[in-house]
Amino acid sequence: MSEHAREAASFLKALANANRLQVLCALSEAELSVSALMQRVPLSQSAMSQHLAVLRADGLVATRRESQTVYYRIAPGPAMALIEVLHDHFCGTPG
C-alpha cells in the first residue's frame, strides 16, 4: 500500500504545475510534436522539454519518433482516466 501511495504522490506532484496541466490538456486532444505543443502552450523550448521530461518520467506521457520529430501523447493506463476528467472540467473555455 505504501508503494501505491508513493506512486500517487509522485503523479499528483507532476500534475501540480499549471504549465504541465496545459501540456496535458493539449495532449488530451491530440498527439503533438514539441513544436506543435509550443504553439499551444507559451513556453520556451527548454522549459517545454523540462516539463515533458517530468511528465514522461512519471509515466503520464508516451512518445514515438518519426524521422527527427518526436510526438507526445497521453500514456495509456490509470492516469488517463484522471486526465480525461481534468480535461472535461478545466480545459474548456472559462465560464
C-alpha positions as CSV (number, residue, x, y, z in Angstrom):
1,M,0.0,0.0,0.0
2,S,2.8,2.5,0.8
3,E,4.2,1.9,-2.7
4,H,0.9,2.9,-4.2
5,A,0.8,6.0,-2.0
6,R,4.2,7.0,-3.2
7,E,3.2,6.5,-6.9
8,A,0.0,8.6,-6.3
9,A,2.0,11.3,-4.6
10,S,4.5,11.4,-7.5
11,F,1.7,11.5,-10.0
12,L,-0.1,14.3,-8.2
13,K,3.2,16.3,-7.8
14,A,3.7,16.1,-11.6
15,L,0.2,17.5,-12.0
16,A,0.7,20.3,-9.5
17,N,2.1,22.7,-12.1
18,A,-0.1,24.9,-14.3
19,N,2.3,24.6,-17.3
20,R,2.2,20.8,-17.2
21,L,-1.5,20.8,-16.9
22,Q,-1.7,23.0,-20.0
23,V,0.5,20.5,-21.8
24,L,-1.7,17.6,-20.7
25,C,-4.8,19.5,-21.8
26,A,-3.3,20.0,-25.3
27,L,-2.2,16.3,-25.5
28,S,-5.6,15.0,-24.4
29,E,-7.0,16.4,-27.6
30,A,-4.3,15.1,-30.0
31,E,-0.8,13.6,-30.3
32,L,1.5,16.6,-30.8
33,S,5.1,17.3,-31.6
34,V,7.1,19.6,-29.4
35,S,6.8,22.5,-31.9
36,A,3.0,22.0,-32.1
37,L,2.9,21.9,-28.3
38,M,4.9,25.2,-28.1
39,Q,2.3,26.8,-30.4
40,R,-0.5,25.9,-27.9
41,V,1.4,26.4,-24.6
42,P,3.5,29.6,-24.4
43,L,6.8,28.2,-23.1
44,S,10.4,28.3,-24.2
45,Q,11.8,25.2,-25.8
46,S,14.0,24.4,-22.8
47,A,11.0,24.9,-20.4
48,M,8.8,22.7,-22.5
49,S,11.5,20.0,-22.6
50,Q,11.8,20.1,-18.8
51,H,8.1,19.7,-18.3
52,L,7.8,16.9,-20.8
53,A,10.7,15.1,-19.1
54,V,8.8,15.3,-15.8
55,L,5.6,14.0,-17.4
56,R,7.5,11.2,-19.2
57,A,9.4,10.2,-16.0
58,D,6.1,9.8,-14.2
59,G,4.5,7.8,-17.0
60,L,2.0,10.4,-17.9
61,V,3.1,10.9,-21.5
62,A,4.5,8.5,-24.1
63,T,6.4,9.2,-27.2
64,R,7.0,8.0,-30.7
65,R,9.7,9.1,-33.1
66,E,9.0,9.8,-36.8
67,S,12.3,10.7,-38.5
68,Q,13.7,13.5,-36.4
69,T,10.3,14.5,-34.9
70,V,9.2,13.3,-31.5
71,Y,5.5,13.1,-30.9
72,Y,3.9,13.1,-27.5
73,R,0.6,11.6,-26.3
74,I,-1.1,10.8,-23.1
75,A,0.2,7.5,-21.9
76,P,-2.3,4.7,-21.6
77,G,-3.0,3.5,-18.1
78,P,-4.7,4.5,-14.9
79,A,-3.6,8.1,-15.2
80,M,-5.5,8.5,-18.5
81,A,-8.9,8.4,-16.7
82,L,-8.0,11.2,-14.3
83,I,-6.5,13.3,-17.2
84,E,-9.8,12.9,-19.1
85,V,-11.7,14.1,-16.0
86,L,-9.4,17.1,-15.6
87,H,-9.8,17.9,-19.3
88,D,-13.6,17.8,-19.1
89,H,-13.6,20.2,-16.1
90,F,-10.7,22.5,-16.7
91,C,-9.5,22.5,-20.3
92,G,-12.5,24.2,-21.8
93,T,-13.1,27.9,-22.1
94,P,-13.5,29.7,-18.8
95,G,-17.1,30.2,-18.0
